[in-house]
Every structure is written in C-alpha cells, then in structure tokens.
Amino acid sequence: MDTTASPPDLFDAENLALLTARAAFEAGADASAHPCHHALGELLTAFERLLRETRRLVRRSDRAELEMTQLNQRLQDLASELTHRATHDPLTGVFNRAAIIDLVNRHFATGHLALIVLDIDHFKRVNDSFGHPAGDRVIMGVVACLKQSAPATAHIGRVGGEEFTVLLPGHSAEASEHAAQTVRRAIASHDFGLPDGSNITASFGVSWLPQGGSFDNAYNLADEALYVAKRGGRNQVVRASASVALQSA
C-alpha cells in the first residue's frame, strides 16, 4: 500500500465548488431548456478550462522556480570555486602568496603575529635527479607534514616553488620556534618515497612582531633567519632576534 502523502491541492475550495455546481447542473437535467441551466453549463465548462490552465501555469511556475534555485546554487558554487582558486595554491590547496600577505596584514591590525618561513633543502637535486613529478610529491609531502604537525590555529601558505610560510596568530616567539622545530622533525622523519630512499629536510626562519607590523617586515626578518639556517648547515631553525624584530616593527 502506497503511504506517500499527496501534495496539497491549491484549488481544493474551487474543486469543491465545481463539484457542487456540476452536481446541481446534472440534477437539473429536466430544466435543460431553461436559459439559466444553459448558462450554468457554459459557466462550468469555462471554469473547468480556467482551472486546468491555472494548474498548468502553476506547474510551469514551480519548474521555473526550481530551475532558478538550482541556477542560483550553481552560481554560488562557481563564486566559491573562483574565490578558492584566487586564494589557494593549485597543487597543494594551501593559501597562495597573495592570500598569505592579506592574512598577515589583517592579523597585524588586531594583534601580534609570528611568521615561519621554510624552504626545502636541496630541492633542485630532487627535480634534476628524479623529475618534476617526484618534486611535486615532495612538495605535497611537506604540506602533509605541515598540516599534521603545525598548531591547529596556524595558516599554511606556499609562497614560492619550494618555500612555505606558517602564520601563528597570538603565539609567542618561543612557542613559534618550538612549533617550527616540531615541523622540522616531522619533515626529516617523513618517508617521501624517493627512488634512492633519501630523506628530505627543510630550513626554517622565524620572526615575531607586535601589533602594527606588516607582512614585508615579518617576511624579511624570517627570510634573513632562514638564510642563516641555510648557511649554518640546513635542517635547522633560526629565530630572528627580538631586538632586530622590534627595531623593524
């Protein structure tokens, strides 16, 4: 037995009136020659035709409304997709450079911020030895390590080919350096599946600035610290000194 409830008829009252009028018309068959009886018959026929046409127009309107709703949803989905493409790196799905710059500057408007800049060590060797697909796998592996080991409040971005940033709003310089060390160890111990079985490491620079700072200052400080780490042997974390950071704020 079909227990599915039928949708309510918008014209229940009209249907009832029509049925009552039709019954009265048929009951008065003996008076069919009377002008009023003939007029009632014509009126019933016209009303039935009008009701059918109205139902057809309502169905058409419902279909048009559904199509418009679906079109609006599609437009919203496309707008979201375009926004995502404009702010995210196509390979890794993390924020791109423009989005990172905007995020950093917006966070500095309301509070202090630590910025970690990291660069994959000897990444050119990976591309030269095993090809760009292997290089892409390494990049994806580094992003996986970042997502797994960075603090939950971190914002991760790719600002260059093998260079990444981690934004840490509200973190102290010491806590941010500790977070960078955690990520560094995660990358160094990760199996990237390279053909020669070699490991991948990354070098890190960390900067901290108080409210009112800017992306350029925070990035330049972290980048300088990063190159100190590179020159010092790679696979290490260097934090920009507090005195330099405050002078640059």
Backbone as CSV, one residue per row, in Angstrom:
resi,resn,N_x,N_y,N_z,CA_x,CA_y,CA_z,C_x,C_y,C_z
1,MET,0.849,-1.205,0.000,0.000,0.000,0.000,0.880,1.248,0.000
2,ASP,0.575,2.151,-0.929,1.376,3.371,-1.030,0.924,4.365,0.042
3,THR,1.834,4.641,0.983,1.513,5.561,2.081,2.055,6.959,1.834
4,THR,2.582,7.189,0.628,3.144,8.507,0.323,2.031,9.549,0.265
5,ALA,2.172,10.590,1.042,1.141,11.636,1.085,1.180,12.470,-0.181
6,SER,0.006,12.697,-0.755,-0.074,13.523,-1.952,0.085,14.984,-1.559
7,PRO,0.711,15.783,-2.422,0.864,17.200,-2.103,-0.497,17.872,-2.056
8,PRO,-0.656,18.870,-1.199,-1.955,19.549,-1.092,-2.310,20.248,-2.393
9,ASP,-3.583,20.205,-2.735,-4.075,20.876,-3.938,-4.398,22.321,-3.588
10,LEU,-3.805,23.239,-4.327,-4.033,24.656,-4.054,-5.478,25.069,-4.345
11,PHE,-6.186,24.227,-5.087,-7.519,24.605,-5.538,-8.590,23.688,-4.955
12,ASP,-8.383,23.247,-3.719,-9.382,22.385,-3.078,-10.747,23.063,-3.005
13,ALA,-10.752,24.313,-2.576,-12.018,25.035,-2.438,-12.710,25.187,-3.791
14,GLU,-11.944,25.487,-4.816,-12.512,25.654,-6.150,-13.049,24.332,-6.686
15,ASN,-12.287,23.244,-6.429,-12.734,21.920,-6.851,-14.063,21.556,-6.199
16,LEU,-14.143,21.834,-4.898,-15.377,21.526,-4.170,-16.561,22.311,-4.734
17,ALA,-16.330,23.589,-4.985,-17.401,24.422,-5.558,-17.799,23.929,-6.941
18,LEU,-16.793,23.494,-7.714,-17.061,22.997,-9.054,-17.876,21.706,-9.014
19,LEU,-17.499,20.794,-8.122,-18.231,19.535,-7.990,-19.675,19.789,-7.561
20,THR,-19.864,20.706,-6.617,-21.210,21.029,-6.149,-22.046,21.622,-7.285
21,ALA,-21.423,22.522,-8.024,-22.136,23.138,-9.147,-22.436,22.120,-10.238
22,ARG,-21.484,21.214,-10.501,-21.701,20.191,-11.520,-22.833,19.255,-11.121
23,ALA,-22.864,18.880,-9.823,-23.945,18.013,-9.344,-25.301,18.714,-9.498
24,ALA,-25.355,19.987,-9.174,-26.602,20.738,-9.311,-27.016,20.850,-10.769
25,PHE,-26.021,21.028,-11.634,-26.311,21.144,-13.064,-26.891,19.843,-13.599
26,GLU,-26.264,18.715,-13.215,-26.740,17.430,-13.705,-28.083,17.053,-13.089
27,ALA,-28.322,17.484,-11.836,-29.606,17.196,-11.203,-30.735,17.959,-11.872
28,GLY,-30.420,19.035,-12.511,-31.450,19.848,-13.169,-31.558,19.561,-14.641
29,ALA,-31.314,18.315,-15.009,-31.346,17.971,-16.433,-32.719,18.227,-17.042
30,ASP,-33.789,18.074,-16.216,-35.142,18.290,-16.735,-35.361,19.728,-17.178
31,ALA,-34.528,20.611,-16.602,-34.685,22.038,-16.953,-33.637,22.481,-17.956
32,SER,-33.127,21.536,-18.733,-32.016,21.845,-19.633,-32.367,22.907,-20.675
33,ALA,-33.653,23.031,-20.946,-34.029,24.039,-21.945,-34.078,25.438,-21.367
34,HIS,-34.036,25.536,-20.061,-34.109,26.852,-19.427,-32.809,27.623,-19.675
35,PRO,-32.876,28.906,-19.974,-31.652,29.706,-20.244,-30.647,29.693,-19.094
36,CYS,-31.151,29.673,-17.861,-30.223,29.676,-16.706,-29.436,28.375,-16.648
37,HIS,-30.122,27.277,-16.967,-29.432,25.980,-16.958,-28.353,25.948,-18.034
38,HIS,-28.676,26.471,-19.192,-27.689,26.524,-20.279,-26.501,27.423,-19.909
39,ALA,-26.783,28.543,-19.293,-25.714,29.467,-18.884,-24.820,28.838,-17.821
40,LEU,-25.463,28.061,-16.896,-24.660,27.388,-15.867,-23.732,26.362,-16.494
41,GLY,-24.223,25.654,-17.504,-23.365,24.676,-18.186,-22.168,25.328,-18.832
42,GLU,-22.407,26.453,-19.498,-21.283,27.169,-20.130,-20.305,27.693,-19.078
43,LEU,-20.862,28.165,-17.982,-20.010,28.685,-16.908,-19.146,27.573,-16.313
44,LEU,-19.743,26.391,-16.120,-18.979,25.258,-15.586,-17.869,24.857,-16.539
45,THR,-18.176,24.806,-17.821,-17.162,24.435,-18.814,-16.013,25.438,-18.826
46,ALA,-16.354,26.721,-18.771,-15.319,27.762,-18.769,-14.482,27.701,-17.495
47,PHE,-15.153,27.432,-16.366,-14.427,27.382,-15.088,-13.475,26.187,-15.042
48,GLU,-13.935,25.034,-15.575,-13.061,23.850,-15.618,-11.844,24.116,-16.485
49,ARG,-12.085,24.759,-17.655,-10.967,25.090,-18.540,-10.000,26.055,-17.859
50,LEU,-10.535,27.045,-17.156,-9.704,28.021,-16.432,-8.896,27.335,-15.330
51,LEU,-9.506,26.387,-14.646,-8.811,25.688,-13.569,-7.672,24.841,-14.115
52,ARG,-7.927,24.161,-15.254,-6.855,23.365,-15.879,-5.698,24.250,-16.310
53,GLU,-6.004,25.378,-16.910,-4.956,26.290,-17.372,-4.180,26.874,-16.188
54,THR,-4.908,27.180,-15.112,-4.237,27.715,-13.922,-3.279,26.692,-13.334
55,ARG,-3.727,25.418,-13.274,-2.837,24.363,-12.766,-1.588,24.232,-13.638
56,ARG,-1.797,24.314,-14.955,-0.656,24.208,-15.863,0.336,25.352,-15.638
57,LEU,-0.194,26.562,-15.441,0.677,27.712,-15.193,1.402,27.590,-13.852
58,VAL,0.716,27.038,-12.852,1.355,26.845,-11.542,2.490,25.845,-11.656
59,ARG,2.253,24.748,-12.397,3.322,23.749,-12.575,4.517,24.355,-13.306
60,ARG,4.209,25.165,-14.324,5.298,25.816,-15.056,6.072,26.774,-14.152
61,SER,5.330,27.502,-13.314,5.972,28.426,-12.386,6.844,27.687,-11.377
62,ASP,6.337,26.541,-10.889,7.116,25.745,-9.936,8.414,25.254,-10.570
63,ARG,8.318,24.798,-11.826,9.529,24.340,-12.528,10.521,25.477,-12.718
64,ALA,9.997,26.643,-13.081,10.878,27.800,-13.283,11.544,28.207,-11.970
65,GLU,10.781,28.145,-10.878,11.354,28.492,-9.574,12.436,27.501,-9.170
66,LEU,12.187,26.202,-9.433,13.193,25.185,-9.125,14.451,25.399,-9.958
67,GLU,14.260,25.679,-11.246,15.412,25.924,-12.119,16.190,27.154,-11.667
68,MET,15.475,28.195,-11.232,16.141,29.405,-10.758,16.916,29.130,-9.474
69,THR,16.319,28.330,-8.583,17.013,27.968,-7.342,18.282,27.178,-7.652
70,GLN,18.180,26.236,-8.574,19.352,25.437,-8.953,20.416,26.311,-9.608
71,LEU,19.966,27.259,-10.449,20.911,28.170,-11.100,21.612,29.050,-10.070
72,ASN,20.868,29.569,-9.096,21.472,30.394,-8.048,22.492,29.601,-7.242
73,GLN,22.150,28.329,-6.938,23.089,27.488,-6.195,24.353,27.249,-7.004
74,ARG,24.175,27.027,-8.306,25.335,26.817,-9.175,26.209,28.067,-9.220
75,LEU,25.572,29.239,-9.294,26.334,30.490,-9.311,27.104,30.682,-8.003
76,GLN,26.469,30.333,-6.885,27.157,30.429,-5.598,28.337,29.467,-5.540
77,ASP,28.143,28.248,-6.072,29.231,27.271,-6.097,30.385,27.769,-6.961
78,LEU,30.052,28.361,-8.116,31.090,28.892,-9.001,31.826,30.050,-8.350
79,ALA,31.086,30.917,-7.643,31.722,32.044,-6.960,32.677,31.537,-5.883
80,SER,32.244,30.518,-5.134,33.112,29.938,-4.102,34.346,29.305,-4.725
81,GLU,34.139,28.628,-5.854,35.267,27.984,-6.537,36.268,29.018,-7.040
82,LEU,35.749,30.113,-7.612,36.639,31.164,-8.107,37.405,31.823,-6.959
83,THR,36.711,32.048,-5.840,37.382,32.621,-4.674,38.479,31.695,-4.179
84,HIS,38.187,30.398,-4.134,39.185,29.425,-3.684,40.387,29.420,-4.622
85,ARG,40.116,29.438,-5.917,41.223,29.426,-6.887,42.076,30.688,-6.779
86,ALA,41.421,31.799,-6.449,42.151,33.064,-6.358,43.018,33.143,-5.111
87,THR,42.724,32.336,-4.100,43.439,32.453,-2.823,44.240,31.211,-2.440
88,HIS,44.184,30.153,-3.249,44.849,28.908,-2.879,45.776,28.419,-3.987
89,ASP,46.826,27.757,-3.559,47.790,27.173,-4.480,47.154,25.970,-5.174
90,PRO,47.224,25.893,-6.510,46.523,24.810,-7.215,47.083,23.416,-6.939
91,LEU,48.372,23.299,-6.653,48.958,21.978,-6.412,48.648,21.461,-5.021
92,THR,48.849,22.298,-4.025,48.787,21.833,-2.634,47.465,22.139,-1.934
93,GLY,46.737,23.129,-2.429,45.493,23.512,-1.777,45.655,24.437,-0.589
94,VAL,46.908,24.808,-0.229,47.110,25.760,0.862,47.041,27.179,0.287
95,PHE,47.076,28.178,1.176,46.979,29.564,0.720,48.123,29.915,-0.229
96,ASN,47.824,30.782,-1.221,48.890,31.273,-2.095,49.506,32.539,-1.498
97,ARG,50.482,33.080,-2.191,51.242,34.219,-1.639,50.340,35.427,-1.379
98,ALA,49.477,35.750,-2.339,48.610,36.924,-2.175,47.704,36.767,-0.957
99,ALA,47.160,35.561,-0.762,46.276,35.331,0.384,47.052,35.416,1.690
100,ILE,48.284,34.906,1.688,49.112,34.964,2.898,49.417,36.417,3.271
101,ILE,49.770,37.209,2.291,50.057,38.627,2.556,48.836,39.299,3.182
102,ASP,47.672,39.047,2.622,46.440,39.646,3.151,46.164,39.168,4.575
103,LEU,46.331,37.866,4.814,46.090,37.323,6.154,47.035,37.937,7.186
104,VAL,48.315,38.009,6.837,49.305,38.562,7.772,48.954,40.005,8.126
105,ASN,48.689,40.801,7.118,48.407,42.216,7.377,47.114,42.394,8.176
106,ARG,46.119,41.557,7.934,44.875,41.659,8.698,45.085,41.255,10.155
107,HIS,45.911,40.225,10.386,46.190,39.816,11.764,46.986,40.877,12.511
108,PHE,47.913,41.531,11.816,48.706,42.582,12.466,47.845,43.782,12.857
109,ALA,46.697,43.930,12.231,45.824,45.049,12.565,45.188,44.878,13.945
110,THR,45.171,43.650,14.459,44.490,43.406,15.733,45.375,42.768,16.804
111,GLY,46.560,42.310,16.437,47.392,41.648,17.436,48.768,41.285,16.898
112,HIS,49.551,40.625,17.761,50.903,40.237,17.352,50.849,38.948,16.534
113,LEU,51.954,38.678,15.870,51.976,37.549,14.943,53.393,37.009,14.808
114,ALA,53.482,35.684,14.753,54.746,35.032,14.417,54.632,34.464,13.012
115,LEU,55.706,34.552,12.254,55.732,34.044,10.884,56.907,33.090,10.727
116,ILE,56.612,31.887,10.272,57.643,30.894,9.972,57.798,30.812,8.464
117,VAL,59.003,30.909,7.987,59.298,30.714,6.572,60.213,29.496,6.465
118,LEU,59.853,28.533,5.637,60.683,27.340,5.477,60.927,27.064,4.006
119,ASP,62.074,26.489,3.743,62.497,26.195,2.384,63.053,24.769,2.354
120,ILE,62.597,23.976,1.370,63.059,22.590,1.261,64.540,22.580,0.865
121,ASP,65.339,21.837,1.605,66.783,21.762,1.330,67.046,20.923,0.078
122,HIS,67.941,21.433,-0.776,68.408,20.709,-1.973,67.252,20.236,-2.843
123,PHE,66.231,21.075,-2.979,65.075,20.656,-3.756,65.414,20.519,-5.240
124,LYS,66.325,21.322,-5.733,66.710,21.237,-7.151,67.270,19.852,-7.472
125,ARG,67.974,19.272,-6.509,68.531,17.925,-6.738,67.416,16.909,-6.976
126,VAL,66.310,17.075,-6.248,65.188,16.151,-6.416,64.630,16.256,-7.831
127,ASN,64.381,17.473,-8.299,63.843,17.652,-9.650,64.823,17.177,-10.707
128,ASP,66.115,17.519,-10.529,67.121,17.136,-11.525,67.333,15.630,-11.565
129,SER,67.280,14.972,-10.413,67.571,13.538,-10.347,66.368,12.663,-10.678
130,PHE,65.177,13.082,-10.245,64.020,12.196,-10.359,62.856,12.782,-11.152
131,GLY,62.986,14.028,-11.585,61.931,14.636,-12.393,60.943,15.441,-11.561
132,HIS,60.194,16.273,-12.260,59.253,17.168,-11.582,58.095,16.448,-10.893
133,PRO,57.601,15.320,-11.428,56.558,14.611,-10.675,57.022,14.207,-9.272
134,ALA,58.286,13.769,-9.171,58.821,13.434,-7.848,58.929,14.688,-6.991
135,GLY,59.301,15.807,-7.618,59.360,17.065,-6.882,57.996,17.479,-6.358
136,ASP,56.968,17.279,-7.175,55.611,17.605,-6.724,55.205,16.722,-5.543
137,ARG,55.604,15.447,-5.578,55.276,14.557,-4.463,55.968,15.007,-3.183
138,VAL,57.179,15.496,-3.317,57.892,16.008,-2.146,57.164,17.230,-1.580
139,ILE,56.761,18.133,-2.471,56.036,19.322,-2.029,54.745,18.938,-1.303
140,MET,54.025,17.981,-1.866,52.793,17.526,-1.223,53.082,16.862,0.122
141,GLY,54.205,16.134,0.192,54.583,15.509,1.455,54.922,16.525,2.529
142,VAL,55.595,17.591,2.134,55.921,18.656,3.088,54.646,19.311,3.595
143,VAL,53.700,19.569,2.696,52.428,20.163,3.114,51.690,19.229,4.067
144,ALA,51.745,17.928,3.803,51.106,16.966,4.711,51.740,17.039,6.099
145,CYS,53.054,17.158,6.151,53.750,17.287,7.439,53.336,18.569,8.148
146,LEU,53.207,19.663,7.391,52.794,20.935,7.973,51.389,20.831,8.571
147,LYS,50.481,20.234,7.825,49.104,20.123,8.305,49.009,19.243,9.549
148,GLN,49.840,18.213,9.600,49.775,17.266,10.713,50.463,17.780,11.970
149,SER,51.514,18.578,11.814,52.330,18.925,12.979,52.273,20.401,13.379
150,ALA,51.751,21.276,12.510,51.637,22.693,12.879,50.470,22.869,13.848
151,PRO,50.489,23.902,14.677,49.365,24.158,15.592,48.044,24.294,14.846
152,ALA,46.970,23.964,15.533,45.643,23.976,14.896,45.250,25.366,14.402
153,THR,45.781,26.408,15.034,45.416,27.784,14.651,46.291,28.339,13.534
154,ALA,47.220,27.540,13.041,48.163,28.021,12.031,47.484,28.175,10.672
155,HIS,47.996,29.132,9.889,47.600,29.298,8.487,48.816,28.946,7.636
156,ILE,48.661,27.984,6.743,49.778,27.484,5.939,49.675,28.047,4.530
157,GLY,50.807,28.478,3.987,50.809,29.022,2.634,52.037,28.582,1.858
158,ARG,51.898,28.577,0.551,53.032,28.329,-0.349,53.342,29.639,-1.049
159,VAL,54.516,30.180,-0.800,54.862,31.500,-1.337,55.883,31.422,-2.457
160,GLY,56.366,30.236,-2.765,57.321,30.037,-3.838,57.327,28.577,-4.236
161,GLY,58.214,28.214,-5.151,58.259,26.834,-5.614,58.391,25.824,-4.497
162,GLU,59.426,25.993,-3.667,59.647,25.071,-2.548,59.683,25.821,-1.221
163,GLU,59.085,27.002,-1.198,59.086,27.834,0.005,57.671,27.978,0.554
164,PHE,57.569,27.834,1.868,56.273,27.857,2.531,56.307,28.804,3.724
165,THR,55.123,29.215,4.138,55.009,30.034,5.341,53.982,29.405,6.274
166,VAL,54.170,29.676,7.566,53.198,29.276,8.575,52.912,30.502,9.432
167,LEU,51.655,30.960,9.433,51.253,32.095,10.261,50.767,31.572,11.607
168,LEU,51.247,32.193,12.670,50.851,31.772,14.007,50.332,32.981,14.785
169,PRO,49.059,33.314,14.617,48.499,34.465,15.347,48.462,34.196,16.852
170,GLY,48.872,35.180,17.626,48.770,35.067,19.073,49.828,34.219,19.734
171,HIS,50.763,33.654,18.980,51.826,32.835,19.555,53.020,33.715,19.949
172,SER,53.686,33.317,21.000,54.919,33.998,21.375,56.043,33.563,20.442
173,ALA,57.148,34.307,20.484,58.301,33.945,19.659,58.829,32.562,20.047
174,GLU,58.885,32.277,21.353,59.400,30.991,21.818,58.497,29.840,21.379
175,ALA,57.186,30.030,21.523,56.245,28.983,21.113,56.314,28.746,19.607
176,SER,56.546,29.794,18.842,56.627,29.661,17.392,57.897,28.934,16.982
177,GLU,58.992,29.211,17.693,60.228,28.484,17.412,60.049,27.000,17.732
178,HIS,59.357,26.710,18.829,59.092,25.321,19.186,58.226,24.649,18.111
179,ALA,57.224,25.373,17.603,56.372,24.825,16.545,57.190,24.533,15.295
180,ALA,58.110,25.429,14.951,58.965,25.214,13.784,59.831,23.974,13.964
181,GLN,60.352,23.766,15.158,61.168,22.578,15.424,60.332,21.300,15.255
182,THR,59.089,21.357,15.698,58.205,20.196,15.565,57.980,19.862,14.092
183,VAL,57.734,20.874,13.290,57.538,20.649,11.857,58.832,20.155,11.216
184,ARG,59.952,20.741,11.599,61.249,20.325,11.030,61.483,18.839,11.269
185,ARG,61.237,18.377,12.492,61.437,16.957,12.800,60.461,16.078,12.019
186,ALA,59.244,16.553,11.851,58.258,15.771,11.099,58.702,15.581,9.649
187,ILE,59.229,16.640,9.039,59.699,16.533,7.651,60.908,15.618,7.563
188,ALA,61.845,15.783,8.482,63.088,14.993,8.438,62.825,13.502,8.614
189,SER,61.750,13.139,9.315,61.462,11.729,9.558,60.434,11.148,8.587
190,HIS,59.907,11.986,7.714,58.864,11.538,6.790,59.462,10.744,5.634
191,ASP,58.779,9.680,5.227,59.203,8.885,4.079,58.578,9.472,2.824
192,PHE,59.378,10.106,1.987,58.885,10.727,0.771,58.877,9.772,-0.414
193,GLY,59.382,8.556,-0.226,59.339,7.550,-1.276,60.206,7.857,-2.474
194,LEU,61.319,8.550,-2.271,62.220,8.831,-3.390,62.910,7.557,-3.849
195,PRO,63.247,7.457,-5.136,63.837,6.228,-5.669,65.120,5.786,-4.964
196,ASP,65.907,6.730,-4.497,67.154,6.362,-3.826,66.982,6.231,-2.314
197,GLY,65.745,6.396,-1.837,65.473,6.257,-0.408,65.980,7.396,0.445
198,SER,66.387,8.493,-0.174,66.944,9.604,0.593,65.856,10.360,1.339
199,ASN,66.281,11.037,2.394,65.372,11.840,3.194,65.289,13.263,2.651
200,ILE,64.285,13.966,3.092,64.112,15.376,2.755,64.150,16.169,4.053
201,THR,64.842,17.309,4.007,64.866,18.203,5.166,64.489,19.603,4.711
202,ALA,64.253,20.468,5.681,63.928,21.854,5.372,64.594,22.759,6.396
203,SER,64.867,23.988,5.976,65.440,25.004,6.859,64.365,26.035,7.181
204,PHE,64.445,26.595,8.400,63.377,27.449,8.902,63.914,28.777,9.436
205,GLY,63.153,29.845,9.144,63.390,31.131,9.765,62.109,31.574,10.460
206,VAL,62.234,32.118,11.667,61.066,32.509,12.457,61.188,33.975,12.858
207,SER,60.107,34.721,12.650,60.081,36.119,13.100,58.841,36.343,13.954
208,TRP,58.913,37.349,14.808,57.767,37.736,15.639,57.714,39.251,15.681
209,LEU,56.521,39.804,15.472,56.349,41.249,15.545,55.066,41.563,16.317
210,PRO,55.047,42.686,17.020,53.835,43.071,17.762,52.778,43.645,16.830
211,GLN,51.624,43.935,17.374,50.538,44.544,16.608,51.044,45.793,15.890
212,GLY,50.597,45.962,14.648,51.035,47.098,13.852,52.124,46.751,12.863
213,GLY,52.614,45.503,12.922,53.633,45.077,11.970,53.053,44.924,10.571
214,SER,53.887,44.444,9.660,53.446,44.262,8.277,54.049,42.976,7.723
215,PHE,53.463,42.503,6.650,53.987,41.291,6.022,55.435,41.491,5.590
216,ASP,55.722,42.618,4.962,57.076,42.831,4.442,58.113,42.729,5.563
217,ASN,57.850,43.388,6.694,58.812,43.341,7.795,58.927,41.936,8.364
218,ALA,57.794,41.296,8.612,57.810,39.950,9.193,58.486,38.959,8.252
219,TYR,58.172,39.051,6.963,58.759,38.116,5.998,60.257,38.345,5.851
220,ASN,60.667,39.592,5.737,62.095,39.875,5.559,62.912,39.364,6.749
221,LEU,62.379,39.547,7.951,63.086,39.057,9.142,63.188,37.535,9.135
222,ALA,62.074,36.873,8.835,62.082,35.413,8.811,62.967,34.895,7.682
223,ASP,62.956,35.585,6.562,63.769,35.162,5.420,65.263,35.291,5.731
224,GLU,65.640,36.375,6.423,67.047,36.526,6.826,67.453,35.401,7.775
225,ALA,66.573,35.076,8.716,66.865,33.983,9.650,66.953,32.647,8.903
226,LEU,66.102,32.480,7.889,66.132,31.258,7.083,67.495,31.076,6.419
227,TYR,68.038,32.145,5.858,69.324,32.011,5.185,70.470,31.807,6.162
228,VAL,70.310,32.269,7.380,71.293,31.923,8.407,71.257,30.417,8.651
229,ALA,70.046,29.859,8.678,69.900,28.412,8.844,70.499,27.662,7.670
230,LYS,70.336,28.176,6.464,70.902,27.531,5.281,72.437,27.545,5.351
231,ARG,72.963,28.703,5.682,74.426,28.814,5.746,75.005,28.012,6.908
232,GLY,74.186,27.793,7.928,74.660,27.049,9.094,74.606,25.544,8.937
233,GLY,74.179,25.063,7.774,74.187,23.627,7.540,72.844,23.023,7.191
234,ARG,71.789,23.834,7.140,70.441,23.385,6.769,69.817,22.491,7.840
235,ASN,68.568,22.128,7.620,67.820,21.274,8.539,67.876,21.820,9.963
236,GLN,67.634,23.120,10.097,67.634,23.730,11.422,66.696,24.932,11.437
237,VAL,66.405,25.397,12.643,65.508,26.536,12.853,66.311,27.694,13.427
238,VAL,66.148,28.869,12.842,66.787,30.076,13.372,65.692,31.115,13.579
239,ARG,65.697,31.714,14.756,64.708,32.749,15.073,65.375,34.118,15.010
240,ALA,64.702,35.055,14.348,65.214,36.432,14.297,65.269,36.976,15.728
241,SER,66.313,37.699,16.022,66.483,38.204,17.383,65.388,39.200,17.717
242,ALA,64.990,39.244,18.983,63.928,40.131,19.411,64.280,41.590,19.170
243,SER,65.539,41.950,19.390,65.926,43.353,19.225,65.798,43.795,17.774
244,VAL,66.212,42.938,16.832,66.090,43.264,15.416,64.634,43.350,15.041
245,ALA,63.821,42.413,15.547,62.395,42.395,15.203,61.711,43.667,15.690
246,LEU,62.021,44.101,16.893,61.371,45.286,17.418,61.814,46.542,16.687
247,GLN,63.078,46.601,16.277,63.569,47.754,15.521,62.900,47.852,14.177
248,SER,62.487,46.687,13.622,61.904,46.685,12.283,60.395,46.867,12.318
249,ALA,59.809,46.837,13.516,58.349,46.916,13.621,57.846,48.303,13.273
